[in-house]
Amino acid sequence: MHQTAQPSSATSASLKTCHHCSEPLTTRLADLGFSPIANDLIDPERIDEPELHYPLEVRVCDNCLLAQAVHSIDAAALFRADYTYFSSHSATWLAHAKAYVETMVDRFDLDQTSRVVELACNDGYLLQYVKRAGIPCLGIEPTGGPAEAARAEGIEVRGDFFSERMGKALADEGWSADLIVANNVLAHVPRIDDFVRGAKALLKPEGVATYEVQHLLRLMQRNQFDTIYHEHFSYLSLLAAERIFSAADLRIFAVENLPTHGGSVRFYVCHADAARPTEQSVEEMRRDELAYGLDKAETYAAWHRQVRKTKLNLLGLCRDLKQQGKSIVAYGAPAKGVTLLNYCGIGADMIDFTVDRAPSKAGKLMPGVRIPILEPAQIEKARPDYILILPWNLKDEIKAQMSKARDWGAKFIVPIPYAAIED
């Protein structure tokens, strides 16, 4: 049971112009209909209560090429004390964070005299490695649960949303940073210019800020429409990011392709007048984006049509399996899974339940589709014929965890880029 709701001034807003350059938004990237807030899991006692659904649509600015949500929800309503995402629950993500810290320490000669600040530090998944290296560090995290988990690890955390005002205040306190870390947060901020200006204020003259974001180019190439949800206000390409950082008198001097989240990019950013030369990797990525057509409206229109075909493909596969009498459960309750299942119309009539390793999710139901979230051990008890992997970016890790499923002949369904059955 749910009710659709047009955005109201109290909780959401409809964006008519680009939130970076203020030009009209006319080019559509994707329209996924109405969807609930992805991380608003449902408590069992609320199962009969109505649930708000909001429009989920992304358009691209023809001027600055920033892809952005047309209907935005107030950030404070999305990132609350009961926020359910804890980064440390993924072994893959922990390994990525550890490798990042080791690389940055070596590349930029960080030591006990340096200062590292992470924007959106979550539960301390990354700063724990900075702390172990003996480097002074500070985390910024507005959500209560993850922030408390980080503090429990001995990490100093400021519980607020980062902004230009905060960046200036931290610099005045003595936290001017040699390295600013911003992993998977730039897309989550509604006031992207203010956020970037905050880093400008906090960064030392020759300091470096790194921003990891899901790369719009890879998102489109790999058909990852399910990574569109209300927590993401922007979807970034290098073409758009260069304009945003330049407006804050910052410069992208290097880029790096990453496998995380299905295909991410790491922007290395410094002050515009810093001594660091701009590396060849920037020109190479810019060339790749232009070759794909990220500067052309027709590229986005064609992708929108492709998303609809993917929906029908997954829905048809699940429907056919159920008609054959097969049982299907899911693995994971990520935000991307909420988008996928709600857009495709796949609910509890097709998926018996899903499982998740995060204790904060077990016992609840996925928004919209109301699929129960159980502990991973329940899969072995149920012995389903098929396991739909919702966090498909972690499919190798999940297959390894669920290796016993092959003992009773279960197969895996990977939904992206196109629905496919794998052993």
N, C-alpha and C positions, 0 to 999 in steps of 0.2 A: 504494500500500500504506500502510495506516495502522492505528493501534490507538486505540480510544477509551479514555479514562481518567477514572475518577471523581476529583474533586479530592482531593489528599492534603495533609497538614499541611506537607509540605516545599515544595510549589509553589503550592498554591491552597487556597481555603476556600469553604465554602458559607454564604451569608449568610441567616440566618433572620429577622433583625430589621434595621430601618433603621439605616444607619451614621451617621445624624445624630440621630434622636430615639429610637431603640431600640424603636420599635413594631413589631409583627409585619408581615411583608410578605405580603400575600395577593392583591393585585390584579395580574394579569399584563398587561404591555404587549406582549411578544413572546417567543416561544419558537422559536429558530432551530436547534434540534437541537444537534449536536456540531460544533465547528469548530476548526481549528488556530489558533495565534497568528498574527494577520494579517501581521505584519512579519517573521516567521521564514522568510525565503526559503530555498529548498532548494538547496544546492550540487549540481552534477551528479553528483559522486562519491558522494553520499548518496541517490541516487534509489531504491535498493533497500532502504534502511533504513526501519524503522517510524517513524511520526510520531504524536505525541500530539495528540488532539483533546479539547477540553473543552466542557462544556455552555455554551451561549450563550443566556441567558434574562434578561429585564429585568422587574422588578416595580416597582410604584409604592406608596409608603407612603401609606396612607389618612389619616394624621395630618398629616404635613408636606408631602406631595405630591412628594417627591423620587423620581424614577425612577432605578433603580440596578440594576447587574448582580447577579444572585443568586449567581453563582459567580465569585469574584475570584481572579486570579493575582497572585503576589507582584510588586510593581512593579519590583524589581531584576531580575527575570527578563524583564520586558517591555522596559525601557529600558536596554539594555546598551551596551557599547563599540561593538558592530557594528551598532547601530541604523541602519536604511537610509533614513530619511526626512530629506531636506535641503530646507528651505523655499525656498532660493534657486533651485531648479530650475524654479520656476513664475514666469513673467513676470507673470502676473496677481497672484500673491501679493506679489511685490516691489512692484508698483505700489500695491497696497493698503497695504503697510507704509509706503511713502514718503508717501502721502497722509495716513496716520494721524499720522505724526510732524509733518508740516507743520501739520496741524489742531491737534494738542495744544500745539505750541509757541506758536501764535497764541492759542488759547483760554485757556491757563493761564499765559501770559507767561513761558515758560521761557527761561532764558538761561544764561550761563556760571557763574552762582552756584547754579544748580539742580542737583538730583541725580535721575537717572532709573535705575530698576532694572527689568530685565525678568526675569520668572520663566519659565523654559523658553525661553531665547533661541535655541535651535537653532544654526544656523550663522552667526548674526549678521545675518540677512536684514533685521531692523528696526533694531537698534542701530547699524548702519553709517550710517544717516541721522541718528541722534542725534549720533553722533561727528562727522559732517561739519558739523553745526550748531554744533560747539564746546561741546556740553553734556556735562559729566561723566556717564558711564554705566557700569553694571555689569550683567553677565549671569549668570544662574544656569542651568546646564545639566548634568544628570547623565549624558547619553550622550556617550561619548568622541569619536566621529567628528565630529559636528556641533560639539561644544565646541572641538575643535582647529581646525576650519575658521574659527570665529569668532575665535579667538586669532590665527590667521594674518592676519586683517584688522585686527589691532591692538586688539581689544576685550578688556577684562579680563573673565574668566569664572571663576566658582567652580563646580567640578565636583561638585555634590552635589544631593540632593533638598531642596527648600525646605520649611521647617517653622517653627513658632513659635520654636523654639530658634535657628534660623539668623536669623530676622528680628530677634530681640533682639540677637544677636551683631553683625549688620551695623550696627544702629543704634548700638551701643556703639563701633563702628569709625569712625563718622562718615558712614555711608551712609543716614541717615534721608532718606526719599525725598519729593520734590515730586510725582513721578509714578511709580507702579508699573504696569508693563505685564504683562498675563497673557493672551496670545492662545492660545486653544485648548489650555489646560492644565488648567483647573479640572475638566473632565470626566475628566482622566487621573490624578487623585490619589485614592488609596484613603482617606486620612484628611482629608477635606475640611474638617472643623472646625479641625484643627491647621494646615492650609495657610492658611485665612482668618485665623486668629489671628496667623499669622506676618506677614501684611500689616498687621494692626492694630498690631503691635509696630514695624514698619518705617516706617510712614507718618507724615509730619510732621503737626502739629495741623490744618493746613488743606490737607494734601496730598490727592491724588486717585489712586485705583487704578481702572484699567479692566480689565474682564474680558470677553473675547470668547468666546462659546460658541455651538455650534449650538443654535438655539432649539427646544425640544421641541415647541412649537406648530407651527413650520414643518416639522419632521421628520414630524409626524403628518399635517399638511395636505397635504404633498407626497409622502407615502408613502415616505420615505427610510429604510427599514428597514436598508439595507445599511451605514448609518453606525453600526450597532450592532456592536461587536467588543470583544475582551477588553481592549484598551487603555483603553476608556471605562468607568470605574466608575460614572459618573453621567450623567444626561441632564436638562438644567436648563430649567425654566420660571421666569418672574419670581415666581410664587407660591411656589415652593420656595426660590429664591435669597434672597428677602426674609427668610425665616425663618432661613436659614443665616447671612447677614450680620448680622442683628439679634442673633443669639446671641453674636456676637463684638463687639457694641457698635459695629457699623458700619451705614451706611445707604445704600441705593441712592437717589441723588438725581436721576438721569436715565437714560434708556435710549434706544437707537438701533437700529433695524432695519438689518441689513446684508445684502448679496446673497451674501457669501462662504459657501462650503460648503453651498450650496443654501438658505441662509436662516439667518443668525446674528443674535444680539443682543449689543450691547455694553452692559454694565452700568457706569455711572459710580458709584463708591463713595467715601464719605468717612467720617470719624468721625461717630458718631451726634450729637454735640454741635457739629459744625462749623457755620460760619456759612452754608454753602451751602443755599439753599432747595430743597425737593423740587419738581422740574419736572412740568408737566402730562403729559409723555410717560409717566411711571410709571403714572399713573392710567389713561391710555388703553390701555397694554399690559395692565394688570391686567384691565381690562374686556374686552379681546379674548380673553384666555385663559379667563375665566369664561364668555363667550358660547359659546366652542367646547366647553366642558365639561371643562376640565382638573381640575376639582374633583370629578368624578363618575367612579366606578368603571366604569360602563357605557360611557363614552367609550373607555376603554382596551381593554375587551373587544371592542368593535366593530372597533377598529383591528387587533387581532390577527387577526381573521377576514379583513380586507382584505389583509393581508400574504400570506396563503396564496394568495389569488386572483392576486396579482401574480406570485408564483413560477410558477404554472401558465401564466400568460400569456407570460412570457419563455421558459420552457422549451419551450412549444408553438411559439413563433415560430422559435426556433433549430432545433428538430427538423424543422419543415416546410421550412425553407430547405435543410437538409442532405439531406432526402429528394428535393429538387428538384435535387440535385447542386451546390448553391452552396457556395463556400468562404467561411469566416468567420475573421477574425483579430480580435484585440482591441487596443485602445490603452490603455496604462497598466497599472501593477501596484500600485495603491493598496490600502490596508487595506480600504476599502469594497468593492473588487473581489473580495477574498478571501471576504468574507462573502457577497456576492451569488452568486458562482459555486458556492461550497460548499453554500449553502442551497438553491439552485435545482438542484443536481446537474448542472451544466454543466462538463464537463472537456475533456481533450485529444481526446476523440472528436468534439467539436463545434467547438472552437476550436483552430486549427492552432498558433497561437502568439500572444503579445502582445508589445508593444514598450514601452520606457520610456526617457526621456531621462536618467535618473539612472545614472551609471556604476556605482554601487554595486549596482544591480539587474540590469544586463545580464549574461547568461550563466547566470543562476540560474533556478529554477522557482518558480512560485507555490505556496504551501503548500496541501496537501490535494489540489487538482485537478491539480497537477504540470504545468501549462502552461508551456512554455519562455518566458523573457523575453529578447527580442532587442533590438538597436538599431533606432531608428525607420526607418533606411534600408531595412530588410528588407521593409517593407510595399510599397515601390515595386517591389522585385524580385519579390515574390510576386504582386502585383496581385490581391488578393482581391476577391470580389464584395461583401462586407459587412465593415464595421469596427465592432466593438462598443466603444463609448466607456465604459470603466469609471469614470474620474473625470468623471462626467457634469456636475459643477459647473463644469468647465473646457471644456465642449463647444465653445464658440465659439472659444476659443484653439486647441483641437486641430483643429477643422475648418479653421481658417486655416492651420495647419501642414501639414495633409494635403490642401490644396486640389488638388494634382496628382492625387489619387485619382479625382477626377471625370473626368479625361481618359480613364480606361479604364472609366468607368461604375460605379465603386464607390459604394455608399450607406452611410450610417451608421446604426447601431442605437443608440438612446438608451434605456437600460433603466428609468429612473426619471423621472417617477412611475409610468408604465406603459410597457411595451416599445413602441417606435415606430420606424419607419424614416423617416429624413430624408435629404434630398439634401445 
